[in-house]
Amino acid sequence: MCFLERMGAIETAQKLSERVMAGKAKLDADIKRDYARYQYLKRHSKKTLNAMLESVAASFETCSAFSESTLLIAYMYDPEKCSEIILRACRKVLTAPINKHEFAWFEQSVFGSSVWFFNCPKSDDRYLFEDLLGIAKTIASDVVESMDDIYDDLTRHKQWQQMQAIKNETLIARQDHKRVGLLHNKGIRAVLESKSRDDGADELEANDFRAFIDQHLALNTLISTAAKINGEFQQHMQMVMSPFGDFKEAPIKSLQRSQTKMERSEYQEQALPKSAALCDLVRCSVTFNTVHQFLVGYQALMHHMDKHQDLMELARVKNGFINTDDHKNGYRDIKVYVVYKSMNPEHENVKMICEVQLLLINYLQEKKRVHQIWDILREETYLRMVPKTQLGGGSNHGSSSGGNTVKDLSQLKFTELLRVGREVRLDYKDRDMYHCSVDSDTGLLGMEGWGWFGVVDLSRKMMIVSMKREQQIYYTHRWLTFHEHRYLSVQTRRNQVEMWRVVCDKRGGYNFVNDAHYKCVVNGTIDYVQFDRSYAHMLLVVNESAIQVRAMSHLGAATKTIKLQEKIATSAMRNVRFSGDGTRCVLGGGEGCAYFYLVDIVSEKVHKLSSSFLQSTLAPCFINGDCQRVAVCGEAGKIEIWDVEQRQSVKCIQSDSQRDMTSSTSTDNILAVGSDDKRLRLYNVGNWECFFMKQFNFGGCALHLTEDMRYVTFAGYGGDRCAVLKID
């Protein structure tokens, strides 16, 4: 076991996964927000960028608070100089003696920044956090070396052989041993010892439930027992050991740290309940100044147990000083585990294995010196996982793949993966195709037609689902992750949305299992369906006249209904969009209408905005799915960008087309636009330049970009009706 693992450096897999996903979401949001600002300043005011760099330098020199956006933009501008500023300050803060105020600044303002996931200067395969870890590891290795020097000195001590003579022994290793008696409750054992059917899936489910009972019910039982026995154990041990060394009471080990420990490799072979192997929930330490005091204290503890076996008995001894082939092992101590019996009449016959840690003051001093460094090194797994994690699966491009600056979007490569009309045999014969989208996790393509919905397996180029449904349903299917399972949501009737769980079969294909818990039925008609990014709410436009918000936990009723100022005609173009956080909605006015609506769902205010640039307002979308900016398509190749908070036009784009711009979508600093001229155009939202264009043989009224930037799907009327491009 490595040094950091012994110091409690690992957290539960579930908790780590949650932190990684949150860190990745923050990273993506930070770069989407600040890269556009950087591009603007790069074109208009390099003096401002220089001022930002100087401001960051001053903040890091004085260990004062700073704006993270200022730091990120400064790094994008000059990564070499900015990284030098950051690392120089961190090296100073982390070098002993550590100033607690400076470390608090580092911990609160610096260590949580997304800047650590940016690339190192002149390196596309190395992140800035790796340089920080390098600094921390160098400092930690110096301390470990000092600890090993202490060990070398001890080997020459006249009483060294007596230290070596304390042998490792195990008499009682678990809390459910008959001499301890914990965790024999029938409610715990009934599940842990139950047998499942021969069905493999049932066995997996049973194993998951056993692990749940072990890490929750059994562990709760141990911790509540620890709470009963801790007070009197600490008092008793202080009375016994204080004459020989410096006694310190330790807090009861927390539920989270206990669950973490149970996930270590040495616990995997333990019999159920694995929690019974936790013998350090109740613990204390005794520090000695000399080897002689150490040995006297150890012998006094053993003598006390021999004399008071009705109260305490030896369970185990772990001697960290026993020599090995390679003694370079850093921190060392001796741990004595005792079975302590409560003397409280209210806790009759309650026993528990408790830990007594015996250590030399030299080791304690070195351990304290490097405590903050360990806090940083514990985060290595988290730091390495964040930039590699995909929100929605697949590989990232642009800001997410490299970290420090958004990758030049013109370097993206687009490979045509599928033309539905040419390569897939469908039982749908109509010429129109509406909303089509790829799910990166499964490689499945969902397609909506007139009175029809289907799914194609991209790997096999084969239709695997075909469903007839009511007509006039256009942009309503969604792929989503809900309760850790992949789902497909489809509107099957004008007033009904259903959800299917996507299940992988034994042959590597997919089955769709209808989940009746998530059926949504409304009075009237559903015109549009979307979900917020957290999948906590379903967002609907109903009866062409109202917005509804429905909680996924209770789809039977709307939690909020907002009436619109006028009816929004159902259209083959996607004229309704919600922001990713579900707080805003934009509704295009349609052909011949030079106005559109912005709806603040939180305040329930509806704003009618008029354009002097567009005569028609079509297929709007939120830039990057965020609620700050909106793109509105129009006639004659026009696109207009609006600031949501100011409700003002901020950019007018005239493309090379003279036809209606009929579809749009945006993610990862890309605005994708489809047109009646049968072309797909991709714009960089940092400079609003078109960096990719492709001609198809069908008009484009539907567009979809996967959030992980792996696929773009373009669909419409005539010709091949739908095409999928893979992004590399």
DAKA-V986715 format. One record per run of one state. SS is the DSSP state (@ for helix, = for strand, . for the rest). FROM is the first residue (numbers start at 1). TO is the last residue. Records with the same first field share a line. If there is no record, write none. Layout:
# DAKA-V986715
SS=FROM-TO ; FROM-TO
This chain:
# DAKA-V986715
.=1-2 ; 7-12 ; 45-45 ; 63-67 ; 78-78 ; 95-99 ; 111-113 ; 118-118 ; 120-126 ; 156-159 ; 165-168 ; 171-185 ; 193-199 ; 242-245 ; 250-254 ; 263-264 ; 268-273 ; 278-282 ; 289-290 ; 308-311 ; 320-333 ; 342-344 ; 348-350 ; 370-370 ; 378-379 ; 387-398 ; 403-408 ; 412-413 ; 424-431 ; 440-443 ; 450-451 ; 458-461 ; 469-477 ; 483-484 ; 494-495 ; 505-509 ; 515-515 ; 519-519 ; 522-525 ; 532-536 ; 543-545 ; 552-559 ; 564-575 ; 579-583 ; 589-589 ; 591-594 ; 601-604 ; 611-616 ; 626-628 ; 634-637 ; 644-647 ; 655-660 ; 668-669 ; 676-678 ; 685-688 ; 696-698 ; 706-710 ; 718-721 ; 728-728
@=3-6 ; 13-44 ; 46-62 ; 68-77 ; 79-94 ; 100-110 ; 114-117 ; 128-155 ; 160-164 ; 186-192 ; 200-241 ; 255-262 ; 265-267 ; 274-277 ; 291-307 ; 345-347 ; 361-369 ; 371-377 ; 380-386 ; 399-402 ; 409-411 ; 420-423 ; 516-518 ; 623-625
==119-119 ; 127-127 ; 169-170 ; 246-249 ; 283-288 ; 312-319 ; 334-341 ; 351-360 ; 414-419 ; 432-439 ; 444-449 ; 452-457 ; 462-468 ; 478-482 ; 485-493 ; 496-504 ; 510-514 ; 520-521 ; 526-531 ; 537-542 ; 546-551 ; 560-563 ; 576-578 ; 584-588 ; 590-590 ; 595-600 ; 605-610 ; 617-622 ; 629-633 ; 638-643 ; 648-654 ; 661-667 ; 670-675 ; 679-684 ; 689-695 ; 699-705 ; 711-717 ; 722-727
